[in-house]
Amino acid sequence: MRKLASLLGLLLVAGWAYAQNPVTFQVHMNIQQTLGNFNPDTDLVVVRGLFNDWAGNDPTLTNTGDMLFAGSFDVDPSFIGTDVEYKFVIISASQG
């Protein structure tokens, strides 16, 4: 029984070590659409920053209505308590 309790305690600590921290990103794209820089039917909005080495298409935001693109994603615990730079990027369908 004592081994079982020790194992459960170890698994609990290991679970905390791998816990992630959800962060929500939001951006209104209506001005970019009006300017002709963004087509919500074919283009993507992604977030790039220190947490993904300023590359890739993850996280990709989804249109939640009224051209508000949002998404909640797990960020590595090493970023807790730090200033993290990021930007929103339009991935045009013509780029892919």
DSSP file with accessible surface (Angstrom, degrees, kcal/mol):
  #  RESIDUE AA STRUCTURE BP1 BP2  ACC     N-H-->O    O-->H-N    N-H-->O    O-->H-N    TCO  KAPPA ALPHA  PHI   PSI    X-CA   Y-CA   Z-CA
    1    1 A M     >        0   0  189      0, 0.0     4,-2.1     0, 0.0     5,-0.2   0.000 360.0 360.0 360.0 -37.8    0.0    0.0    0.0
    2    2 A R  H  >  +     0   0  212      1,-0.2     4,-2.3     2,-0.2     5,-0.2   0.882 360.0  52.2 -65.7 -37.4    2.9    2.3    0.8
    3    3 A K  H  > S+     0   0  184      2,-0.2     4,-2.6     1,-0.2    -1,-0.2   0.908 108.2  51.8 -62.9 -41.4    4.4    1.7   -2.6
    4    4 A L  H  > S+     0   0   90      2,-0.2     4,-2.7     1,-0.2     5,-0.2   0.933 109.8  48.4 -62.1 -44.3    1.1    2.6   -4.3
    5    5 A A  H  X S+     0   0   62     -4,-2.1     4,-2.3     1,-0.2    -1,-0.2   0.909 112.4  49.2 -63.7 -39.9    0.9    5.9   -2.3
    6    6 A S  H  X S+     0   0   75     -4,-2.3     4,-2.3     2,-0.2    -1,-0.2   0.913 111.5  49.2 -64.6 -42.4    4.4    6.8   -3.3
    7    7 A L  H  X S+     0   0   92     -4,-2.6     4,-2.6     2,-0.2    -2,-0.2   0.930 111.0  49.2 -64.3 -43.6    3.8    6.0   -6.9
    8    8 A L  H  X S+     0   0  100     -4,-2.7     4,-2.2     1,-0.2    -1,-0.2   0.907 111.1  50.5 -62.5 -41.0    0.6    8.1   -6.9
    9    9 A G  H  X S+     0   0   33     -4,-2.3     4,-2.2    -5,-0.2    -1,-0.2   0.921 110.7  49.2 -62.6 -41.6    2.5   11.0   -5.3
   10   10 A L  H  X S+     0   0  115     -4,-2.3     4,-2.6     1,-0.2    -2,-0.2   0.919 110.8  49.9 -64.4 -42.9    5.2   10.7   -7.9
   11   11 A L  H  X S+     0   0  102     -4,-2.6     4,-2.3     2,-0.2    -1,-0.2   0.890 109.2  52.4 -64.2 -37.3    2.7   10.7  -10.7
   12   12 A L  H  X S+     0   0   98     -4,-2.2     4,-1.9     2,-0.2    -2,-0.2   0.941 111.1  45.9 -64.4 -44.7    1.0   13.8   -9.2
   13   13 A V  H  X S+     0   0   83     -4,-2.2     4,-2.0     1,-0.2    -2,-0.2   0.920 112.1  51.6 -64.4 -42.1    4.3   15.7   -9.1
   14   14 A A  H  X S+     0   0   38     -4,-2.6     4,-1.3     1,-0.2    -1,-0.2   0.896 107.1  54.2 -62.9 -37.2    5.1   14.6  -12.7
   15   15 A G  H  < S+     0   0   43     -4,-2.3     4,-0.4     1,-0.2     3,-0.3   0.908 107.4  49.8 -63.3 -40.6    1.7   15.8  -13.8
   16   16 A W  H >< S+     0   0  172     -4,-1.9     3,-1.1     1,-0.2    -1,-0.2   0.890 105.7  57.5 -64.2 -38.0    2.4   19.3  -12.3
   17   17 A A  H 3< S+     0   0   72     -4,-2.0    -1,-0.2     1,-0.3    -2,-0.2   0.839 112.2  40.9 -63.0 -30.9    5.8   19.4  -14.1
   18   18 A Y  T 3< S+     0   0  184     -4,-1.3    -1,-0.3    -3,-0.3    -2,-0.2   0.366  86.8 126.2 -99.8   6.5    4.1   18.9  -17.4
   19   19 A A    <   -     0   0   48     -3,-1.1     2,-0.2    -4,-0.4    -3,-0.1  -0.333  47.4-149.0 -65.3 143.7    1.2   21.2  -16.7
   20   20 A Q        -     0   0   76     56,-0.1    56,-0.1    57,-0.1    54,-0.1  -0.628   7.7-127.1-109.5 170.9    0.7   24.0  -19.3
   21   21 A N  E     -A   75   0A  55     54,-1.4    54,-2.3    -2,-0.2     2,-0.2  -0.958  20.9-134.7-125.6 113.2   -0.7   27.5  -19.0
   22   22 A P  E     -A   74   0A  97      0, 0.0     2,-0.4     0, 0.0    52,-0.2  -0.436  22.5-175.9 -72.3 136.6   -3.6   28.6  -21.2
   23   23 A V  E     -A   73   0A  57     50,-2.6    50,-2.6    -2,-0.2     2,-0.5  -0.996  15.0-143.4-128.9 136.2   -3.3   32.0  -22.8
   24   24 A T  E     -A   72   0A  79     -2,-0.4     2,-0.4    48,-0.2    48,-0.2  -0.890  12.0-165.7-105.0 128.6   -6.0   33.6  -25.0
   25   25 A F  E     +A   71   0A  12     46,-2.7    46,-1.8    -2,-0.5     2,-0.3  -0.910  10.3 177.6-108.5 140.0   -5.1   35.7  -28.0
   26   26 A Q  E     +A   70   0A 117     -2,-0.4     2,-0.3    44,-0.2    44,-0.2  -0.999   6.5 169.3-142.5 142.5   -7.7   37.9  -29.7
   27   27 A V  E     -A   69   0A  30     42,-2.3    42,-2.9    -2,-0.3     2,-0.5  -0.978  29.5-131.6-152.3 136.8   -7.6   40.3  -32.6
   28   28 A H  E     -A   68   0A 115     -2,-0.3    40,-0.2    40,-0.2     4,-0.2  -0.797  19.9-176.0 -86.1 128.7  -10.2   42.2  -34.7
   29   29 A M     >  +     0   0    8     38,-2.8     4,-2.3    -2,-0.5     5,-0.2   0.335  52.9 103.6-108.3   8.7   -9.6   41.8  -38.4
   30   30 A N  H  > S+     0   0   71     37,-0.3     4,-2.5    36,-0.2     5,-0.2   0.868  81.5  49.4 -65.1 -36.1  -12.3   44.0  -39.8
   31   31 A I  H  > S+     0   0  112      2,-0.2     4,-2.5     1,-0.2    -1,-0.2   0.940 111.4  49.2 -67.8 -43.0  -10.0   46.9  -40.7
   32   32 A Q  H  4>S+     0   0   69     -4,-0.2     5,-2.4     1,-0.2     6,-1.0   0.883 112.3  49.3 -63.6 -34.6   -7.6   44.6  -42.5
   33   33 A Q  H ><5S+     0   0   82     -4,-2.3     3,-1.3     4,-0.2    -2,-0.2   0.940 110.3  50.0 -67.3 -45.5  -10.5   43.1  -44.3
   34   34 A T  H 3<5S+     0   0  121     -4,-2.5    -2,-0.2     1,-0.3    -1,-0.2   0.881 109.6  51.6 -60.3 -38.0  -11.8   46.6  -45.3
   35   35 A L  T 3<5S-     0   0  112     -4,-2.5    -1,-0.3    -5,-0.2    -2,-0.2   0.564 117.3-115.0 -75.8  -8.7   -8.3   47.5  -46.5
   36   36 A G  T < 5S+     0   0   63     -3,-1.3    -3,-0.2    -4,-0.4    -2,-0.1   0.604  87.1 113.9  84.7  12.8   -8.2   44.4  -48.7
   37   37 A N  S   <S+     0   0   89     -5,-2.4     2,-0.4    -6,-0.2    -4,-0.2   0.551  73.3  42.5 -89.7 -10.0   -5.3   42.8  -46.7
   38   38 A F        -     0   0    7     -6,-1.0    -2,-0.2    -5,-0.2    -1,-0.2  -0.990  54.7-167.8-145.9 129.7   -7.3   39.9  -45.3
   39   39 A N    >>  -     0   0   66     -2,-0.4     4,-3.2     1,-0.1     3,-1.3  -0.950  10.4-160.3-115.3 108.6   -9.9   37.5  -46.7
   40   40 A P  T 34 S+     0   0   32      0, 0.0    23,-0.1     0, 0.0    -1,-0.1   0.705  88.7  59.8 -64.3 -17.2  -11.6   35.6  -43.9
   41   41 A D  T 34 S+     0   0  147      1,-0.1     3,-0.0    -3,-0.1    -3,-0.0   0.752 125.4  11.6 -80.9 -23.8  -12.8   32.9  -46.3
   42   42 A T  T <4 S+     0   0   77     -3,-1.3     2,-0.2     2,-0.0    -1,-0.1   0.620 110.4  78.4-127.4 -23.0   -9.3   31.9  -47.5
   43   43 A D     <  -     0   0   18     -4,-3.2     2,-0.3    49,-0.1    49,-0.2  -0.544  61.9-139.1 -94.6 159.7   -6.6   33.5  -45.2
   44   44 A L  E     -C   91   0B  74     47,-2.4    47,-2.7    -2,-0.2     2,-0.5  -0.844   2.0-146.0-112.0 153.4   -5.4   32.5  -41.8
   45   45 A V  E     +CD  90  61B   1     16,-0.5    16,-3.1    -2,-0.3     2,-0.3  -0.988  28.0 175.5-115.4 123.1   -4.6   34.5  -38.7
   46   46 A V  E     -CD  89  60B   0     43,-2.7    43,-2.8    -2,-0.5     2,-0.5  -0.830  26.9-128.3-123.8 163.6   -1.7   33.0  -36.7
   47   47 A V  E     -C   88   0B   0     12,-2.1     2,-0.4    -2,-0.3    41,-0.2  -0.958  25.5-177.8-113.1 129.4    0.2   34.1  -33.6
   48   48 A R  E     +C   87   0B  51     39,-2.5    39,-2.6    -2,-0.5     2,-0.3  -0.965  21.3 116.7-126.3 143.9    4.0   34.1  -33.7
   49   49 A G  E > >S-C   86   0B   0     -2,-0.4     5,-2.8    37,-0.3     3,-1.5  -0.949  75.1 -49.8-174.4-165.0    6.4   35.0  -30.9
   50   50 A L  G > 5S+     0   0   73     35,-1.8     3,-0.9    -2,-0.3    36,-0.1   0.811 122.9  64.3 -59.0 -30.9    9.1   33.9  -28.5
   51   51 A F  G 3 5S+     0   0   47     34,-0.3    -1,-0.3     1,-0.2    25,-0.1   0.655 116.1  26.6 -73.3 -15.8    7.0   30.8  -27.6
   52   52 A N  G X 5S-     0   0   33     -3,-1.5     3,-1.4     4,-0.0    -1,-0.2   0.073 113.7-104.2-132.8  25.8    7.2   29.3  -31.1
   53   53 A D  T < 5 -     0   0  141     -3,-0.9    -3,-0.2     1,-0.3     3,-0.1   0.801  67.0 -73.6  57.3  31.9   10.5   30.9  -32.3
   54   54 A W  T 3 <S+     0   0   93     -5,-2.8     2,-0.3     1,-0.2    -1,-0.3   0.792 109.8  99.4  59.0  31.4    8.6   33.4  -34.5
   55   55 A A    <   +     0   0   54     -3,-1.4     3,-0.3    -6,-0.3    -1,-0.2  -0.937  50.0  34.3-143.0 164.7    7.7   30.7  -37.0
   56   56 A G  S    S-     0   0   39     -2,-0.3    -4,-0.0     1,-0.2   -10,-0.0  -0.128  77.1 -86.2  87.5 178.6    4.9   28.3  -38.1
   57   57 A N  S    S+     0   0   73    -11,-0.1    -1,-0.2     3,-0.0   -12,-0.1  -0.004  76.0 132.6-115.0  24.1    1.1   28.4  -38.2
   58   58 A D        +     0   0  118     -3,-0.3    -3,-0.1     1,-0.2     2,-0.1  -0.987  60.0  39.2-126.6 117.1    0.5   27.3  -34.7
   59   59 A P  S    S-     0   0    9      0, 0.0   -12,-2.1     0, 0.0     2,-0.4   0.363  79.3-174.9 -88.9 142.3   -1.5   28.8  -32.9
   60   60 A T  E     -D   46   0B  47    -14,-0.2   -14,-0.2    -2,-0.1     2,-0.2  -0.887  17.1-138.2-100.2 133.0   -4.1   29.5  -35.6
   61   61 A L  E     -D   45   0B   6    -16,-3.1   -16,-0.5    -2,-0.4     2,-0.3  -0.594  11.2-142.7 -91.3 153.9   -7.0   31.7  -34.5
   62   62 A T  E     -B   70   0A  93      8,-2.4     8,-2.5    -2,-0.2     2,-0.6  -0.872  24.1-104.5-117.0 151.0  -10.6   31.1  -35.5
   63   63 A N  E     -B   69   0A  73     -2,-0.3     6,-0.2     6,-0.2     3,-0.1  -0.608  31.1-177.4 -74.3 116.0  -13.3   33.6  -36.3
   64   64 A T        -     0   0   88      4,-3.4    -1,-0.2    -2,-0.6     5,-0.1   0.382  60.2 -70.8 -95.0   2.7  -15.6   33.8  -33.3
   65   65 A G  S >  S+     0   0   34      3,-0.4     3,-1.9     0, 0.0    -1,-0.4  -0.204 113.4  43.5 119.3 148.4  -18.0   36.3  -35.0
   66   66 A D  T 3  S-     0   0  152      1,-0.3   -36,-0.2    -3,-0.1     3,-0.1   0.836 128.6 -65.4  54.1  33.9  -17.9   39.9  -36.1
   67   67 A M  T 3  S+     0   0   21      1,-0.2   -38,-2.8   -38,-0.1     2,-0.7   0.696  96.3 142.2  64.5  20.4  -14.3   39.4  -37.4
   68   68 A L  E <   -A   28   0A  34     -3,-1.9    -4,-3.4   -40,-0.2     2,-0.5  -0.853  34.9-162.1 -91.4 113.5  -12.9   38.8  -33.9
   69   69 A F  E     +AB  27  63A  11    -42,-2.9   -42,-2.3    -2,-0.7     2,-0.3  -0.853  20.9 159.4 -99.5 131.1  -10.3   36.0  -34.3
   70   70 A A  E     +AB  26  62A  11     -8,-2.5    -8,-2.4    -2,-0.5     2,-0.3  -0.957  16.8 170.0-148.2 162.8   -9.4   34.2  -31.0
   71   71 A G  E     -A   25   0A  15    -46,-1.8   -46,-2.7    -2,-0.3     2,-0.5  -0.899  23.6-137.5-172.7 145.6   -7.9   31.1  -29.6
   72   72 A S  E     +A   24   0A  75     -2,-0.3     2,-0.3   -48,-0.2   -48,-0.2  -0.953  31.4 172.7-110.1 132.5   -6.7   29.8  -26.3
   73   73 A F  E     -A   23   0A  52    -50,-2.6   -50,-2.6    -2,-0.5     2,-0.3  -0.956  34.9-105.0-140.6 153.7   -3.4   27.8  -26.3
   74   74 A D  E     -A   22   0A 105     -2,-0.3     2,-0.4   -52,-0.2   -54,-0.0  -0.636  32.3-162.1 -81.1 132.5   -1.0   26.3  -23.8
   75   75 A V  E     -A   21   0A  19    -54,-2.3   -54,-1.4    -2,-0.3     5,-0.1  -0.930  32.1 -95.7-115.3 140.4    2.2   28.2  -23.2
   76   76 A D    >   -     0   0   79     -2,-0.4     3,-2.1   -56,-0.1     4,-0.2  -0.202  30.7-122.8 -54.0 138.8    5.3   26.5  -21.7
   77   77 A P  G >  S+     0   0   44      0, 0.0     3,-1.9     0, 0.0    -1,-0.1   0.735 104.8  76.8 -58.4 -20.8    5.6   27.2  -17.9
   78   78 A S  G 3  S+     0   0   84      1,-0.3    -2,-0.1     3,-0.0     0, 0.0   0.710  88.4  59.8 -65.3 -15.3    9.0   28.7  -18.4
   79   79 A F  G X  S+     0   0   52     -3,-2.1     3,-1.9     2,-0.1    -1,-0.3   0.521  75.5 121.0 -89.2  -4.6    7.2   31.9  -19.7
   80   80 A I  T <  S+     0   0  110     -3,-1.9     3,-0.1     1,-0.3    -4,-0.0  -0.366  82.6   9.8 -62.3 130.4    5.3   32.5  -16.5
   81   81 A G  T 3  S+     0   0   87      1,-0.3     2,-0.3    -2,-0.1    -1,-0.3   0.557 108.2 107.3  79.4   9.0    6.2   35.9  -15.0
   82   82 A T  S <  S-     0   0   71     -3,-1.9     2,-0.5     2,-0.0    -1,-0.3  -0.813  75.6-110.2-116.6 157.7    8.1   37.1  -18.1
   83   83 A D        -     0   0  163     -2,-0.3     2,-0.5    -3,-0.1    -3,-0.0  -0.757  36.5-163.3 -81.5 127.1    7.2   39.6  -20.9
   84   84 A V        -     0   0   41     -2,-0.5     2,-0.2   -35,-0.0    -5,-0.0  -0.961   8.2-143.7-119.4 120.4    6.7   37.6  -24.1
   85   85 A E        +     0   0  131     -2,-0.5   -35,-1.8     2,-0.0   -34,-0.3  -0.582  31.0 157.3 -80.0 144.4    6.7   39.4  -27.4
   86   86 A Y  E     -C   49   0B 115     -2,-0.2     2,-0.3   -37,-0.2   -37,-0.3  -0.964  21.0-159.5-156.4 165.7    4.3   38.2  -30.1
   87   87 A K  E     -C   48   0B 110    -39,-2.6   -39,-2.5    -2,-0.3     2,-0.4  -0.984  23.4-117.4-147.6 156.8    2.6   39.4  -33.2
   88   88 A F  E     -C   47   0B  66     -2,-0.3     2,-0.4   -41,-0.2   -41,-0.2  -0.821  33.1-164.3 -93.4 136.0   -0.5   38.5  -35.3
   89   89 A V  E     -C   46   0B  26    -43,-2.8   -43,-2.7    -2,-0.4     2,-0.6  -0.980  14.9-139.8-127.0 134.6    0.4   37.3  -38.8
   90   90 A I  E     -C   45   0B  47     -2,-0.4     2,-0.8   -45,-0.2   -45,-0.2  -0.826  11.8-159.0 -90.4 123.5   -1.9   37.0  -41.9
   91   91 A I  E     -C   44   0B  24    -47,-2.7   -47,-2.4    -2,-0.6     2,-0.2  -0.913  17.4-147.2-102.3 104.0   -1.2   33.9  -43.9
   92   92 A S    >>  -     0   0   31     -2,-0.8     3,-1.7   -49,-0.2     4,-0.7  -0.460  16.2-127.9 -72.9 144.3   -2.6   34.6  -47.3
   93   93 A A  G >4 S+     0   0   54      1,-0.3     3,-0.7     2,-0.2    -1,-0.1   0.834 111.0  61.1 -60.5 -28.5   -4.0   31.8  -49.3
   94   94 A S  G 34 S+     0   0  109      1,-0.2    -1,-0.3     2,-0.2   -51,-0.0   0.698  98.5  57.9 -73.6 -16.2   -1.8   33.0  -52.2
   95   95 A Q  G <4        0   0  132     -3,-1.7    -1,-0.2     1,-0.1    -2,-0.2   0.713 360.0 360.0 -80.6 -26.8    1.3   32.3  -50.0
   96   96 A G    <<        0   0  105     -4,-0.7    -2,-0.2    -3,-0.7    -1,-0.1   0.732 360.0 360.0 -88.5 360.0    0.5   28.7  -49.5
